[in-house]
Amino acid sequence: MNGVGATLTEHLGTLEDPRARHLTDHKLVEIIIIAICGVICGAETWTDIELFGNERLEWLRQFLELENGIPSHDTLAAAS
């Protein structure tokens, strides 16, 4: 679904992933959503966003797969 009523995951899922294939252990859409949620909750650095993700892992898993857990701060920064 695109347009009105589409979820954030659906909107962001249409983005092209520019990362090299071997650097995609974490889905780009999940990285972006974790970063957005972290910043909304006051995170100011990639380390803060990683900490946010780890502290709220169970909540995030309600709407994200997170097959490989929360990306590290290095992975988050590399995807930006």
PDB file of N, CA, C and O in Angstrom:
ATOM      1  N   MET A   1       0.847  -1.171   0.000  1.00  0.00           N
ATOM      2  CA  MET A   1       0.000   0.000   0.000  1.00  0.00           C
ATOM      3  C   MET A   1       0.891   1.232   0.000  1.00  0.00           C
ATOM      4  O   MET A   1       1.779   1.352   0.844  1.00  0.00           O
ATOM      5  N   ASN A   2       0.674   2.116  -0.901  1.00  0.00           N
ATOM      6  CA  ASN A   2       1.357   3.404  -0.931  1.00  0.00           C
ATOM      7  C   ASN A   2       0.319   4.495  -0.802  1.00  0.00           C
ATOM      8  O   ASN A   2      -0.796   4.361  -1.307  1.00  0.00           O
ATOM      9  N   GLY A   3       0.676   5.568  -0.133  1.00  0.00           N
ATOM     10  CA  GLY A   3      -0.241   6.679   0.010  1.00  0.00           C
ATOM     11  C   GLY A   3      -0.843   6.745   1.395  1.00  0.00           C
ATOM     12  O   GLY A   3      -0.256   6.271   2.368  1.00  0.00           O
ATOM     13  N   VAL A   4      -2.021   7.337   1.474  1.00  0.00           N
ATOM     14  CA  VAL A   4      -2.688   7.532   2.742  1.00  0.00           C
ATOM     15  C   VAL A   4      -2.960   6.185   3.398  1.00  0.00           C
ATOM     16  O   VAL A   4      -3.465   5.261   2.760  1.00  0.00           O
ATOM     17  N   GLY A   5      -2.625   6.087   4.657  1.00  0.00           N
ATOM     18  CA  GLY A   5      -2.871   4.860   5.402  1.00  0.00           C
ATOM     19  C   GLY A   5      -1.721   3.871   5.371  1.00  0.00           C
ATOM     20  O   GLY A   5      -1.745   2.882   6.104  1.00  0.00           O
ATOM     21  N   ALA A   6      -0.719   4.111   4.546  1.00  0.00           N
ATOM     22  CA  ALA A   6       0.436   3.213   4.493  1.00  0.00           C
ATOM     23  C   ALA A   6       1.277   3.403   5.757  1.00  0.00           C
ATOM     24  O   ALA A   6       1.353   4.504   6.302  1.00  0.00           O
ATOM     25  N   THR A   7       1.894   2.338   6.207  1.00  0.00           N
ATOM     26  CA  THR A   7       2.737   2.429   7.395  1.00  0.00           C
ATOM     27  C   THR A   7       4.086   3.028   7.043  1.00  0.00           C
ATOM     28  O   THR A   7       4.469   3.091   5.874  1.00  0.00           O
ATOM     29  N   LEU A   8       4.796   3.464   8.065  1.00  0.00           N
ATOM     30  CA  LEU A   8       6.148   3.992   7.866  1.00  0.00           C
ATOM     31  C   LEU A   8       7.042   2.928   7.239  1.00  0.00           C
ATOM     32  O   LEU A   8       7.857   3.234   6.369  1.00  0.00           O
ATOM     33  N   THR A   9       6.896   1.699   7.670  1.00  0.00           N
ATOM     34  CA  THR A   9       7.680   0.596   7.109  1.00  0.00           C
ATOM     35  C   THR A   9       7.390   0.430   5.624  1.00  0.00           C
ATOM     36  O   THR A   9       8.308   0.182   4.842  1.00  0.00           O
ATOM     37  N   GLU A  10       6.134   0.561   5.224  1.00  0.00           N
ATOM     38  CA  GLU A  10       5.777   0.444   3.809  1.00  0.00           C
ATOM     39  C   GLU A  10       6.375   1.592   2.995  1.00  0.00           C
ATOM     40  O   GLU A  10       6.894   1.377   1.900  1.00  0.00           O
ATOM     41  N   HIS A  11       6.302   2.799   3.529  1.00  0.00           N
ATOM     42  CA  HIS A  11       6.876   3.941   2.817  1.00  0.00           C
ATOM     43  C   HIS A  11       8.388   3.798   2.667  1.00  0.00           C
ATOM     44  O   HIS A  11       8.929   3.963   1.574  1.00  0.00           O
ATOM     45  N   LEU A  12       9.060   3.493   3.761  1.00  0.00           N
ATOM     46  CA  LEU A  12      10.518   3.395   3.735  1.00  0.00           C
ATOM     47  C   LEU A  12      10.996   2.152   2.992  1.00  0.00           C
ATOM     48  O   LEU A  12      12.119   2.121   2.490  1.00  0.00           O
ATOM     49  N   GLY A  13      10.160   1.144   2.922  1.00  0.00           N
ATOM     50  CA  GLY A  13      10.517  -0.090   2.224  1.00  0.00           C
ATOM     51  C   GLY A  13      10.719   0.098   0.732  1.00  0.00           C
ATOM     52  O   GLY A  13      11.264  -0.782   0.066  1.00  0.00           O
ATOM     53  N   THR A  14      10.289   1.228   0.202  1.00  0.00           N
ATOM     54  CA  THR A  14      10.459   1.493  -1.229  1.00  0.00           C
ATOM     55  C   THR A  14      11.812   2.122  -1.545  1.00  0.00           C
ATOM     56  O   THR A  14      12.166   2.291  -2.712  1.00  0.00           O
ATOM     57  N   LEU A  15      12.570   2.470  -0.500  1.00  0.00           N
ATOM     58  CA  LEU A  15      13.886   3.079  -0.720  1.00  0.00           C
ATOM     59  C   LEU A  15      14.865   2.065  -1.300  1.00  0.00           C
ATOM     60  O   LEU A  15      14.861   0.892  -0.925  1.00  0.00           O
ATOM     61  N   GLU A  16      15.698   2.532  -2.213  1.00  0.00           N
ATOM     62  CA  GLU A  16      16.747   1.681  -2.762  1.00  0.00           C
ATOM     63  C   GLU A  16      17.893   1.626  -1.754  1.00  0.00           C
ATOM     64  O   GLU A  16      18.303   2.659  -1.223  1.00  0.00           O
ATOM     65  N   ASP A  17      18.403   0.446  -1.494  1.00  0.00           N
ATOM     66  CA  ASP A  17      19.492   0.252  -0.542  1.00  0.00           C
ATOM     67  C   ASP A  17      20.827   0.414  -1.264  1.00  0.00           C
ATOM     68  O   ASP A  17      21.168  -0.417  -2.105  1.00  0.00           O
ATOM     69  N   PRO A  18      21.593   1.466  -0.957  1.00  0.00           N
ATOM     70  CA  PRO A  18      22.847   1.710  -1.667  1.00  0.00           C
ATOM     71  C   PRO A  18      24.037   0.915  -1.129  1.00  0.00           C
ATOM     72  O   PRO A  18      25.137   0.992  -1.677  1.00  0.00           O
ATOM     73  N   ARG A  19      23.817   0.153  -0.057  1.00  0.00           N
ATOM     74  CA  ARG A  19      24.936  -0.564   0.571  1.00  0.00           C
ATOM     75  C   ARG A  19      25.386  -1.746  -0.276  1.00  0.00           C
ATOM     76  O   ARG A  19      24.610  -2.320  -1.040  1.00  0.00           O
ATOM     77  N   ALA A  20      26.660  -2.096  -0.121  1.00  0.00           N
ATOM     78  CA  ALA A  20      27.202  -3.281  -0.781  1.00  0.00           C
ATOM     79  C   ALA A  20      26.501  -4.509  -0.221  1.00  0.00           C
ATOM     80  O   ALA A  20      26.190  -4.565   0.969  1.00  0.00           O
ATOM     81  N   ARG A  21      26.254  -5.485  -1.075  1.00  0.00           N
ATOM     82  CA  ARG A  21      25.486  -6.680  -0.704  1.00  0.00           C
ATOM     83  C   ARG A  21      26.035  -7.355   0.565  1.00  0.00           C
ATOM     84  O   ARG A  21      25.258  -7.846   1.383  1.00  0.00           O
ATOM     85  N   HIS A  22      27.349  -7.384   0.733  1.00  0.00           N
ATOM     86  CA  HIS A  22      27.938  -8.062   1.892  1.00  0.00           C
ATOM     87  C   HIS A  22      27.829  -7.245   3.184  1.00  0.00           C
ATOM     88  O   HIS A  22      28.242  -7.711   4.245  1.00  0.00           O
ATOM     89  N   LEU A  23      27.283  -6.048   3.101  1.00  0.00           N
ATOM     90  CA  LEU A  23      27.116  -5.195   4.277  1.00  0.00           C
ATOM     91  C   LEU A  23      25.647  -5.028   4.660  1.00  0.00           C
ATOM     92  O   LEU A  23      25.247  -3.981   5.170  1.00  0.00           O
ATOM     93  N   THR A  24      24.853  -6.057   4.412  1.00  0.00           N
ATOM     94  CA  THR A  24      23.412  -5.920   4.635  1.00  0.00           C
ATOM     95  C   THR A  24      22.864  -6.966   5.617  1.00  0.00           C
ATOM     96  O   THR A  24      21.827  -7.577   5.358  1.00  0.00           O
ATOM     97  N   ASP A  25      23.553  -7.168   6.730  1.00  0.00           N
ATOM     98  CA  ASP A  25      23.034  -8.078   7.751  1.00  0.00           C
ATOM     99  C   ASP A  25      21.750  -7.552   8.376  1.00  0.00           C
ATOM    100  O   ASP A  25      20.937  -8.323   8.887  1.00  0.00           O
ATOM    101  N   HIS A  26      21.572  -6.237   8.332  1.00  0.00           N
ATOM    102  CA  HIS A  26      20.385  -5.593   8.889  1.00  0.00           C
ATOM    103  C   HIS A  26      19.643  -4.894   7.759  1.00  0.00           C
ATOM    104  O   HIS A  26      20.260  -4.268   6.897  1.00  0.00           O
ATOM    105  N   LYS A  27      18.330  -5.001   7.764  1.00  0.00           N
ATOM    106  CA  LYS A  27      17.521  -4.367   6.724  1.00  0.00           C
ATOM    107  C   LYS A  27      17.601  -2.845   6.865  1.00  0.00           C
ATOM    108  O   LYS A  27      17.516  -2.305   7.968  1.00  0.00           O
ATOM    109  N   LEU A  28      17.766  -2.170   5.734  1.00  0.00           N
ATOM    110  CA  LEU A  28      17.871  -0.713   5.734  1.00  0.00           C
ATOM    111  C   LEU A  28      16.642  -0.075   6.372  1.00  0.00           C
ATOM    112  O   LEU A  28      16.778   0.861   7.159  1.00  0.00           O
ATOM    113  N   VAL A  29      15.467  -0.555   6.053  1.00  0.00           N
ATOM    114  CA  VAL A  29      14.239   0.025   6.609  1.00  0.00           C
ATOM    115  C   VAL A  29      14.237  -0.101   8.133  1.00  0.00           C
ATOM    116  O   VAL A  29      13.755   0.801   8.819  1.00  0.00           O
ATOM    117  N   GLU A  30      14.759  -1.187   8.670  1.00  0.00           N
ATOM    118  CA  GLU A  30      14.809  -1.352  10.122  1.00  0.00           C
ATOM    119  C   GLU A  30      15.818  -0.396  10.749  1.00  0.00           C
ATOM    120  O   GLU A  30      15.566   0.153  11.822  1.00  0.00           O
ATOM    121  N   ILE A  31      16.953  -0.194  10.092  1.00  0.00           N
ATOM    122  CA  ILE A  31      17.952   0.759  10.584  1.00  0.00           C
ATOM    123  C   ILE A  31      17.344   2.159  10.642  1.00  0.00           C
ATOM    124  O   ILE A  31      17.518   2.875  11.627  1.00  0.00           O
ATOM    125  N   ILE A  32      16.646   2.536   9.606  1.00  0.00           N
ATOM    126  CA  ILE A  32      16.056   3.878   9.547  1.00  0.00           C
ATOM    127  C   ILE A  32      14.996   4.050  10.637  1.00  0.00           C
ATOM    128  O   ILE A  32      14.954   5.083  11.306  1.00  0.00           O
ATOM    129  N   ILE A  33      14.153   3.052  10.815  1.00  0.00           N
ATOM    130  CA  ILE A  33      13.094   3.150  11.826  1.00  0.00           C
ATOM    131  C   ILE A  33      13.683   3.207  13.231  1.00  0.00           C
ATOM    132  O   ILE A  33      13.212   3.986  14.060  1.00  0.00           O
ATOM    133  N   ILE A  34      14.697   2.405  13.514  1.00  0.00           N
ATOM    134  CA  ILE A  34      15.356   2.453  14.828  1.00  0.00           C
ATOM    135  C   ILE A  34      15.957   3.839  15.050  1.00  0.00           C
ATOM    136  O   ILE A  34      15.838   4.406  16.136  1.00  0.00           O
ATOM    137  N   ALA A  35      16.606   4.381  14.013  1.00  0.00           N
ATOM    138  CA  ALA A  35      17.214   5.711  14.133  1.00  0.00           C
ATOM    139  C   ALA A  35      16.155   6.788  14.372  1.00  0.00           C
ATOM    140  O   ALA A  35      16.335   7.645  15.237  1.00  0.00           O
ATOM    141  N   ILE A  36      15.063   6.754  13.623  1.00  0.00           N
ATOM    142  CA  ILE A  36      13.988   7.740  13.800  1.00  0.00           C
ATOM    143  C   ILE A  36      13.423   7.654  15.218  1.00  0.00           C
ATOM    144  O   ILE A  36      13.287   8.672  15.897  1.00  0.00           O
ATOM    145  N   CYS A  37      13.097   6.456  15.659  1.00  0.00           N
ATOM    146  CA  CYS A  37      12.535   6.283  16.999  1.00  0.00           C
ATOM    147  C   CYS A  37      13.527   6.734  18.073  1.00  0.00           C
ATOM    148  O   CYS A  37      13.144   7.385  19.045  1.00  0.00           O
ATOM    149  N   GLY A  38      14.796   6.387  17.892  1.00  0.00           N
ATOM    150  CA  GLY A  38      15.814   6.787  18.853  1.00  0.00           C
ATOM    151  C   GLY A  38      15.943   8.298  18.965  1.00  0.00           C
ATOM    152  O   GLY A  38      16.013   8.840  20.068  1.00  0.00           O
ATOM    153  N   VAL A  39      15.974   8.970  17.835  1.00  0.00           N
ATOM    154  CA  VAL A  39      16.096  10.429  17.837  1.00  0.00           C
ATOM    155  C   VAL A  39      14.853  11.074  18.459  1.00  0.00           C
ATOM    156  O   VAL A  39      14.973  12.031  19.224  1.00  0.00           O
ATOM    157  N   ILE A  40      13.686  10.568  18.143  1.00  0.00           N
ATOM    158  CA  ILE A  40      12.460  11.087  18.759  1.00  0.00           C
ATOM    159  C   ILE A  40      12.534  10.969  20.280  1.00  0.00           C
ATOM    160  O   ILE A  40      12.023  11.825  21.002  1.00  0.00           O
ATOM    161  N   CYS A  41      13.175   9.903  20.759  1.00  0.00           N
ATOM    162  CA  CYS A  41      13.284   9.668  22.201  1.00  0.00           C
ATOM    163  C   CYS A  41      14.519  10.322  22.820  1.00  0.00           C
ATOM    164  O   CYS A  41      14.822  10.085  23.990  1.00  0.00           O
ATOM    165  N   GLY A  42      15.237  11.146  22.045  1.00  0.00           N
ATOM    166  CA  GLY A  42      16.323  11.926  22.615  1.00  0.00           C
ATOM    167  C   GLY A  42      17.739  11.475  22.274  1.00  0.00           C
ATOM    168  O   GLY A  42      18.701  12.095  22.728  1.00  0.00           O
ATOM    169  N   ALA A  43      17.891  10.413  21.487  1.00  0.00           N
ATOM    170  CA  ALA A  43      19.232   9.969  21.106  1.00  0.00           C
ATOM    171  C   ALA A  43      19.913  11.032  20.255  1.00  0.00           C
ATOM    172  O   ALA A  43      19.295  11.619  19.367  1.00  0.00           O
ATOM    173  N   GLU A  44      21.188  11.274  20.532  1.00  0.00           N
ATOM    174  CA  GLU A  44      21.935  12.292  19.800  1.00  0.00           C
ATOM    175  C   GLU A  44      23.121  11.734  19.025  1.00  0.00           C
ATOM    176  O   GLU A  44      23.686  12.423  18.176  1.00  0.00           O
ATOM    177  N   THR A  45      23.500  10.494  19.310  1.00  0.00           N
ATOM    178  CA  THR A  45      24.643   9.881  18.622  1.00  0.00           C
ATOM    179  C   THR A  45      24.250   8.482  18.168  1.00  0.00           C
ATOM    180  O   THR A  45      23.218   7.952  18.579  1.00  0.00           O
ATOM    181  N   TRP A  46      25.086   7.890  17.314  1.00  0.00           N
ATOM    182  CA  TRP A  46      24.836   6.513  16.877  1.00  0.00           C
ATOM    183  C   TRP A  46      24.897   5.560  18.065  1.00  0.00           C
ATOM    184  O   TRP A  46      24.153   4.581  18.113  1.00  0.00           O
ATOM    185  N   THR A  47      25.779   5.841  19.023  1.00  0.00           N
ATOM    186  CA  THR A  47      25.862   5.007  20.229  1.00  0.00           C
ATOM    187  C   THR A  47      24.569   5.109  21.024  1.00  0.00           C
ATOM    188  O   THR A  47      24.078   4.104  21.540  1.00  0.00           O
ATOM    189  N   ASP A  48      24.011   6.315  21.130  1.00  0.00           N
ATOM    190  CA  ASP A  48      22.720   6.501  21.810  1.00  0.00           C
ATOM    191  C   ASP A  48      21.619   5.703  21.113  1.00  0.00           C
ATOM    192  O   ASP A  48      20.777   5.093  21.772  1.00  0.00           O
ATOM    193  N   ILE A  49      21.628   5.711  19.789  1.00  0.00           N
ATOM    194  CA  ILE A  49      20.601   4.984  19.028  1.00  0.00           C
ATOM    195  C   ILE A  49      20.748   3.482  19.243  1.00  0.00           C
ATOM    196  O   ILE A  49      19.748   2.782  19.401  1.00  0.00           O
ATOM    197  N   GLU A  50      21.978   2.977  19.251  1.00  0.00           N
ATOM    198  CA  GLU A  50      22.196   1.552  19.546  1.00  0.00           C
ATOM    199  C   GLU A  50      21.686   1.219  20.944  1.00  0.00           C
ATOM    200  O   GLU A  50      21.012   0.206  21.130  1.00  0.00           O
ATOM    201  N   LEU A  51      21.996   2.050  21.916  1.00  0.00           N
ATOM    202  CA  LEU A  51      21.526   1.841  23.286  1.00  0.00           C
ATOM    203  C   LEU A  51      20.005   1.858  23.347  1.00  0.00           C
ATOM    204  O   LEU A  51      19.396   1.002  23.989  1.00  0.00           O
ATOM    205  N   PHE A  52      19.393   2.831  22.681  1.00  0.00           N
ATOM    206  CA  PHE A  52      17.928   2.893  22.605  1.00  0.00           C
ATOM    207  C   PHE A  52      17.372   1.576  22.066  1.00  0.00           C
ATOM    208  O   PHE A  52      16.451   1.001  22.647  1.00  0.00           O
ATOM    209  N   GLY A  53      17.938   1.099  20.946  1.00  0.00           N
ATOM    210  CA  GLY A  53      17.458  -0.139  20.334  1.00  0.00           C
ATOM    211  C   GLY A  53      17.570  -1.333  21.258  1.00  0.00           C
ATOM    212  O   GLY A  53      16.645  -2.140  21.354  1.00  0.00           O
ATOM    213  N   ASN A  54      18.690  -1.450  21.933  1.00  0.00           N
ATOM    214  CA  ASN A  54      18.889  -2.580  22.845  1.00  0.00           C
ATOM    215  C   ASN A  54      17.966  -2.507  24.051  1.00  0.00           C
ATOM    216  O   ASN A  54      17.479  -3.532  24.529  1.00  0.00           O
ATOM    217  N   GLU A  55      17.725  -1.299  24.542  1.00  0.00           N
ATOM    218  CA  GLU A  55      16.830  -1.139  25.694  1.00  0.00           C
ATOM    219  C   GLU A  55      15.371  -1.398  25.338  1.00  0.00           C
ATOM    220  O   GLU A  55      14.573  -1.759  26.203  1.00  0.00           O
ATOM    221  N   ARG A  56      15.024  -1.214  24.072  1.00  0.00           N
ATOM    222  CA  ARG A  56      13.622  -1.363  23.643  1.00  0.00           C
ATOM    223  C   ARG A  56      13.448  -2.463  22.595  1.00  0.00           C
ATOM    224  O   ARG A  56      12.549  -2.410  21.756  1.00  0.00           O
ATOM    225  N   LEU A  57      14.318  -3.443  22.665  1.00  0.00           N
ATOM    226  CA  LEU A  57      14.319  -4.519  21.678  1.00  0.00           C
ATOM    227  C   LEU A  57      12.973  -5.229  21.587  1.00  0.00           C
ATOM    228  O   LEU A  57      12.464  -5.442  20.487  1.00  0.00           O
ATOM    229  N   GLU A  58      12.399  -5.593  22.706  1.00  0.00           N
ATOM    230  CA  GLU A  58      11.123  -6.320  22.673  1.00  0.00           C
ATOM    231  C   GLU A  58      10.022  -5.466  22.058  1.00  0.00           C
ATOM    232  O   GLU A  58       9.199  -5.980  21.301  1.00  0.00           O
ATOM    233  N   TRP A  59       9.992  -4.182  22.366  1.00  0.00           N
ATOM    234  CA  TRP A  59       8.996  -3.286  21.774  1.00  0.00           C
ATOM    235  C   TRP A  59       9.202  -3.194  20.264  1.00  0.00           C
ATOM    236  O   TRP A  59       8.242  -3.289  19.499  1.00  0.00           O
ATOM    237  N   LEU A  60      10.451  -3.010  19.832  1.00  0.00           N
ATOM    238  CA  LEU A  60      10.751  -2.905  18.404  1.00  0.00           C
ATOM    239  C   LEU A  60      10.377  -4.183  17.649  1.00  0.00           C
ATOM    240  O   LEU A  60       9.950  -4.122  16.496  1.00  0.00           O
ATOM    241  N   ARG A  61      10.535  -5.323  18.291  1.00  0.00           N
ATOM    242  CA  ARG A  61      10.204  -6.603  17.647  1.00  0.00           C
ATOM    243  C   ARG A  61       8.706  -6.783  17.432  1.00  0.00           C
ATOM    244  O   ARG A  61       8.295  -7.727  16.757  1.00  0.00           O
ATOM    245  N   GLN A  62       7.888  -5.908  17.984  1.00  0.00           N
ATOM    246  CA  GLN A  62       6.451  -5.980  17.726  1.00  0.00           C
ATOM    247  C   GLN A  62       6.131  -5.589  16.289  1.00  0.00           C
ATOM    248  O   GLN A  62       5.100  -5.993  15.754  1.00  0.00           O
ATOM    249  N   PHE A  63       7.022  -4.789  15.647  1.00  0.00           N
ATOM    250  CA  PHE A  63       6.757  -4.362  14.277  1.00  0.00           C
ATOM    251  C   PHE A  63       7.960  -4.473  13.349  1.00  0.00           C
ATOM    252  O   PHE A  63       7.847  -4.158  12.164  1.00  0.00           O
ATOM    253  N   LEU A  64       9.112  -4.913  13.860  1.00  0.00           N
ATOM    254  CA  LEU A  64      10.287  -5.148  13.019  1.00  0.00           C
ATOM    255  C   LEU A  64      10.761  -6.581  13.220  1.00  0.00           C
ATOM    256  O   LEU A  64      10.623  -7.131  14.312  1.00  0.00           O
ATOM    257  N   GLU A  65      11.313  -7.183  12.186  1.00  0.00           N
ATOM    258  CA  GLU A  65      11.808  -8.562  12.321  1.00  0.00           C
ATOM    259  C   GLU A  65      13.079  -8.631  13.154  1.00  0.00           C
ATOM    260  O   GLU A  65      13.190  -9.467  14.051  1.00  0.00           O
ATOM    261  N   LEU A  66      14.030  -7.768  12.867  1.00  0.00           N
ATOM    262  CA  LEU A  66      15.303  -7.706  13.583  1.00  0.00           C
ATOM    263  C   LEU A  66      15.959  -9.081  13.683  1.00  0.00           C
ATOM    264  O   LEU A  66      16.346  -9.522  14.765  1.00  0.00           O
ATOM    265  N   GLU A  67      16.078  -9.750  12.539  1.00  0.00           N
ATOM    266  CA  GLU A  67      16.647 -11.095  12.484  1.00  0.00           C
ATOM    267  C   GLU A  67      18.040 -11.168  13.098  1.00  0.00           C
ATOM    268  O   GLU A  67      18.401 -12.186  13.689  1.00  0.00           O
ATOM    269  N   ASN A  68      18.822 -10.107  12.967  1.00  0.00           N
ATOM    270  CA  ASN A  68      20.180 -10.083  13.505  1.00  0.00           C
ATOM    271  C   ASN A  68      20.317  -9.121  14.680  1.00  0.00           C
ATOM    272  O   ASN A  68      21.407  -8.620  14.959  1.00  0.00           O
ATOM    273  N   GLY A  69      19.220  -8.868  15.357  1.00  0.00           N
ATOM    274  CA  GLY A  69      19.246  -7.999  16.520  1.00  0.00           C
ATOM    275  C   GLY A  69      19.374  -6.529  16.151  1.00  0.00           C
ATOM    276  O   GLY A  69      19.076  -6.124  15.027  1.00  0.00           O
ATOM    277  N   ILE A  70      19.821  -5.748  17.111  1.00  0.00           N
ATOM    278  CA  ILE A  70      20.002  -4.319  16.915  1.00  0.00           C
ATOM    279  C   ILE A  70      21.362  -4.080  16.276  1.00  0.00           C
ATOM    280  O   ILE A  70      22.366  -4.626  16.734  1.00  0.00           O
ATOM    281  N   PRO A  71      21.406  -3.273  15.230  1.00  0.00           N
ATOM    282  CA  PRO A  71      22.696  -2.979  14.598  1.00  0.00           C
ATOM    283  C   PRO A  71      23.612  -2.226  15.564  1.00  0.00           C
ATOM    284  O   PRO A  71      23.145  -1.453  16.400  1.00  0.00           O
ATOM    285  N   SER A  72      24.909  -2.457  15.441  1.00  0.00           N
ATOM    286  CA  SER A  72      25.868  -1.728  16.262  1.00  0.00           C
ATOM    287  C   SER A  72      25.918  -0.271  15.833  1.00  0.00           C
ATOM    288  O   SER A  72      25.441   0.083  14.755  1.00  0.00           O
ATOM    289  N   HIS A  73      26.495   0.568  16.676  1.00  0.00           N
ATOM    290  CA  HIS A  73      26.618   1.982  16.333  1.00  0.00           C
ATOM    291  C   HIS A  73      27.456   2.163  15.064  1.00  0.00           C
ATOM    292  O   HIS A  73      27.211   3.093  14.296  1.00  0.00           O
ATOM    293  N   ASP A  74      28.432   1.296  14.835  1.00  0.00           N
ATOM    294  CA  ASP A  74      29.234   1.370  13.614  1.00  0.00           C
ATOM    295  C   ASP A  74      28.387   1.049  12.377  1.00  0.00           C
ATOM    296  O   ASP A  74      28.522   1.705  11.344  1.00  0.00           O
ATOM    297  N   THR A  75      27.522   0.046  12.485  1.00  0.00           N
ATOM    298  CA  THR A  75      26.640  -0.317  11.391  1.00  0.00           C
ATOM    299  C   THR A  75      25.637   0.800  11.120  1.00  0.00           C
ATOM    300  O   THR A  75      25.368   1.133   9.966  1.00  0.00           O
ATOM    301  N   LEU A  76      25.088   1.371  12.178  1.00  0.00           N
ATOM    302  CA  LEU A  76      24.145   2.479  12.038  1.00  0.00           C
ATOM    303  C   LEU A  76      24.808   3.654  11.319  1.00  0.00           C
ATOM    304  O   LEU A  76      24.223   4.234  10.404  1.00  0.00           O
ATOM    305  N   ALA A  77      26.004   3.998  11.725  1.00  0.00           N
ATOM    306  CA  ALA A  77      26.721   5.129  11.122  1.00  0.00           C
ATOM    307  C   ALA A  77      27.073   4.843   9.667  1.00  0.00           C
ATOM    308  O   ALA A  77      27.006   5.742   8.829  1.00  0.00           O
ATOM    309  N   ALA A  78      27.445   3.614   9.359  1.00  0.00           N
ATOM    310  CA  ALA A  78      27.819   3.264   7.988  1.00  0.00           C
ATOM    311  C   ALA A  78      26.627   3.324   7.043  1.00  0.00           C
ATOM    312  O   ALA A  78      26.790   3.577   5.850  1.00  0.00           O
ATOM    313  N   ALA A  79      25.428   3.094   7.571  1.00  0.00           N
ATOM    314  CA  ALA A  79      24.232   3.100   6.734  1.00  0.00           C
ATOM    315  C   ALA A  79      23.713   4.515   6.485  1.00  0.00           C
ATOM    316  O   ALA A  79      22.822   4.718   5.661  1.00  0.00           O
ATOM    317  N   SER A  80      24.265   5.473   7.186  1.00  0.00           N
ATOM    318  CA  SER A  80      23.750   6.851   7.050  1.00  0.00           C
ATOM    319  C   SER A  80      24.274   7.563   5.830  1.00  0.00           C
ATOM    320  O   SER A  80      23.927   8.719   5.592  1.00  0.00           O
TER     321      SER A  80
END
